[in-house]
Amino acid sequence: MGGRCRSRDGWLRGGPVFATAEDAGAEDTPTSEDFSGTNVQEEGVDEADTVKTSGDFIYKVGEIRGGEREADGSLEDCAYRLSVVEDTADGLRLVASVDLEPLATTPEAMFVHGDVLLLYGSAELDYEDEDEEDDAPYWCRGGSEAATVALAFDVSDREHPVLLRRQIFEGRYVTARKVGDFAYLVASKSAWYAAPRASVPFYRDETFDDGFAIDVDDGGSYAEAAGAAGDAVAVCACGDVQYVTAVKTALDDFTVVVAVDVSDVAAAKSTPSTKTVLANRAADSAVYCSKENLYLAQTEWAEGDGATYYRTAIVRLALDGADAVSYTHLTLPTKA
């Protein structure tokens, strides 16, 4: 579930929604470098954002409202869309609009790298657990899981964005950075020990040879287009989880760092993403990235000498293209 902000009825229309690869058979558009990028903490490191530019084109993702005003002054219609706007001598012109509701994606942020647009969003996964334990605590029931969605688009034809790939990762979106040709997603997942599905995070990888061109108004569905993708699989074996702090009892949380190759359209569509899984959960907004390293803050509750307290581990991961390897950490007696 995702992609809806208020009403499911009366979605705003206008502009092309999804194109097939055949519709977007234009030549690659060369990118210009005479424009400013996103304001960043570190030169050479791009931060995911809701607005990006490639020079003459502006990409905006977020909530769009319209329709009649209700008694409280709010607009009745609401949808999440990816909009592409051309900056011309005569002013701004909307050239494409992608409805994210069929993809069940609530947008968070994105990158634009040449002809590739990588959009991150949030969703809620619903599972039907036949073996759910009747005596499981109430907070472990219901079969739902927070997830992060990564949508890769071919925007070589700015007027017809083509969805190439959709990856779904169990875990809540924390942040994302891009260094060179690789985008790094940070997501966190809680896994209650008593829950029937407690395990390392799972993911699902779907590609679309002809773009996502399902007409939902004509009875089509996302499941129809993605049905051939197969089942979700574990991001790693249990033995591949990296333990950066002392874990003495139950393991409750995971941090997943996902590296996606966005060097070109072919890579964004077919190159396997690399997943690094750390024990414990990354703290929100406590992330720093240089061109060589990604730094995460992980806070854990600890107990010792008859007292309870928080401690924070600063974790450094070396970035080398598709690899993000944890090789050092520093523990502090405080909360991030």
N, C-alpha and C positions, 0 to 999 in steps of 0.2 A: 504494500500500500504506500501511496505517496503521490505527489504531483497535484494534489488538490488543496486549495487554501480556504475555500468556504463552500460555495455551492457547486454541485456537480452538474447542474442544469444551466442552460443559457450561457455556454462558454463563449468567450469573445472570439470572433472569427476575423478573417482578413489576412491576405498574404499566403504564400505557399506554406504548407505544413511540412510534409515529408516528400523527398524526391527519391527516385530510383537512381541507380548508377547510370542507367542509360540516359535519363533526363539531364544528368549533370556531366555530360561528356564533353566539357569544354577543356581547352588547354590550361595547363597550370598558370596561375597568375603570379608573376614575380613579386616578391615582397620588397618594400622599401624600408630603409633604415633611418630616414630623416624624420623620425617622430620619437617622442619620449615614451618610455615604458612605464610600468607601474612603479610607484614610489616604494622602494625596498629598503630593508635594513642593511643589506650587503650587496655591493656591486657584483654583478654576474649571477645573482640568485634572484629568480623571479618568484613572487608570491601570488598564489591563487586569489582571484578577486571576482566580483560580480560584473565588472566592466573592464573590457580589454580593447585594444586597437591594433590594427595592422597597417596603419597609415591612413588610407582613404576610407577605411571601413571601421565601424565601431560595433562591438559585440556586447550586448547587455542581457543578463539573465536575471529573472526575478518575477515579482508579482505584478500582474496587470489587472486593473479593475475597470469596470464600465457598467452600462445598463442604468436602470432607474435607481434613484436614491430612496433609501428607506427612511423610516421615521427618525432614526438616530443620526441621519446624515451620511451613512455609509452606502457604498455602491453595491448593488445586489449581485453582480457577476464578478467572479474572480478566477484567474487562471495563472499558472506558472508557464512562462514562455522564454525561449531563447530568441532574441531579436537581433537582426543584422541591419545596420543603418549605414548608408553611404554618405560621406561628407563631400558634396559637390560644390561647384562655384555658385550654384543657385540655392544652396541650403541643404539641409538634411533630408534624406529619402529612405523610408523603410523598404528594404528589398527582400527580406525573408523573415518569417516568424515560425518557430518550431514549438508546437504544443507539447509540453512535457507530461501531460496527464496520461496519455496512452502508455508511457514508459514508467509510470508509477514513481516519478522522481521529483522530490522537492529540492530545488537547486541550492547549492551552497556556494560554489566558486568555480573558476575555470582558468585554463591557460589557452593561449593561442600561440602556436609555433609553426610558422610557415603556412602550409595548407591543412594543418591539423588543429582542431579545436577539441580540447579534453575538458569535459564538464563533470564536476563532482556533485553528487546530490545525496539526500538522505531518503530512506524508505523504511518501512516496517514489514518484516517477513512474517508470514503466518504459516505455522507448521501444524500438521495433523499427526500427533504422536499417539499411535495405537497402544504403545506400551507405557503410557504415562502412569506414574505411580500414584495410587489413590492417597497415600499418606504423605505425599510431597507437600512442603509448605505452600501456602496460598500464593506467595509472591513468585513461586517457580512454575505455576500452572498457566495455561492459556496458550502455550506453543508459539508465542511471538518473539521476535528478535530484531533489535535495531540493526540496520545495515547501511553501508555506504555504496553508492552506485557510481561507476565511472563510465561515461558515455564518450566515445571517440567519434568525431565527425570529420568528414572530408569537406573542407570549405574552399576548395580550389575554385569552384563556381559559387561566388558569394550569394547569389540569388537562389541557389538550390543546395543547401547543406544536406549531406548524405550521411546517415548514421552507419558507421562501419562496425561498431562493436559495443557491447554492453557487458561490463563486468560487475558482479555483485559480491561484496565482501561483508561477512558478518562483522559487526562492529560499528560504533558511532563515529562519524566524521570528526576529526580533531583539527587538522590543518593540512596544507600541502605546499611544497616548494618545487621549483624547477631549476636544475643546474644543467646547462648545455642541452643535450638532446633527451634528457630523462626527467620525468616528473615523479616526485616522491610523495605519496599519500601516507598520512599518519591516521590510523583509526584505532579505537579501543573497544574491547569487548569484555563484559562481565560474564562469568560462567559459574553460577551457583552450584556448589558441590551436590546439592540435593535434587537439582533439575534433571529430568530424564535425558536431556540433550547436552549436558555439561561436557565439553570437549574443547579441543583447539578450534579456532574459527574455521568455518567452511566458506567456499566461494564457488561461483558459477561464471563461466566464460561463454559468451554468445557472440557470434559474428553474423553479419548480414551481407551476403554476396551482392544483392541487388538493392541494398538500402532498406530501411524500414518503411514500407509503403502500404501498410494495412489501413484500410478505411474503417475506422471504428464506428462511424455513423451508418455504415452499411453492414453491420453485423460482424466485422472482423475483430480480432482481438490480439493483444500482445502475445498471449500464449500460443496462438496459431503461428506466429512468425518465429517464435523462439523455441518451439517444441523439440527441434532437433538437437538442441544444445547438450542434452544429457543431464544427469543428476549433478547436484552440488558435490564437491569433493573437499577434503581437508586441505588447508593451505600448506600444511607440513605434517610430518610425522611427530608424534609426541616427543621422541628423542631429539628432535631438531629445535625444540624451544630453547631459546637462550636465557639463562638465569643470570641476571645482573645484580640481584640482591639476594640475601639469604632468605629462603623460603622454608620455614620449619613445619608449617601445618598445611591446611588446604590451600590449593591454588585457585584463586577467585578471578583473576583478571589477566588480560593479555593486551599487548600493544602490537599492532601489525603495521609494518612499513612496506608499502608496495611501490616498486619501481616500474614505470611504464615508459617504453621507448616511443617518443613522439618525433623522431628524426624526420620521418616522411609518412605519407599515407599508408604505404605498404607495411611499414614497421608498426604503426599504430593499430593496424587491423590484425596482423598475424603474429607478431613477436610475443612470445609468452612473457607475462609479467613476472617479476621476481618478488617473492614474499619473504620477509624477515619477521619472525615472531619472537617477542620478548615477554618474559613473565612480568606481571604487574602492569599497571595501566598508566599511560601518559597523561599528565595533568593538562587541563585545558589552557591554551594560550601560553604555556611555558615551553615554547619551542624556539630554537635559534638554528640557523643554517648558514654555513659558509660554503665556499665552492668545494671544499674538501671533506667537511664533516657536518653531520646532523646531530644536534644536541637536544635531548629530551629530559624533562623532569618527571620522575615517578615518585609519588608519595605513597607510603604505606603506614598502616597503624601497627605499632609495635608495643611489646610489653616486656618489662624487665625490672628486677629489684623491687618488685611490689608496686610498680607504677606503670601507667600506660602513657604513650606519647606517640607523636608523629615523627617520621624521619623521611627525608627526601634524597633520592639518588639521582645525580646528574649523570646521564648516560651519553657517551659519545660514540657515534657510529661513523665509520669511515665510508665515504661515498666514492664508488668507482664504477660509473656507468650503471649497469643493472644491479650491482652488488651494494648492499648496505650492511656492513659487518660491525657488530658491537665488539669493541676491544678494550674499553676502559670505562670506569665509573667512579664517582666520588659521592660518599654518603654524608649528609648533613643532618643534624638534629633539629629539623624544623619542618614546616609544612609549606609546600610550593603555593 
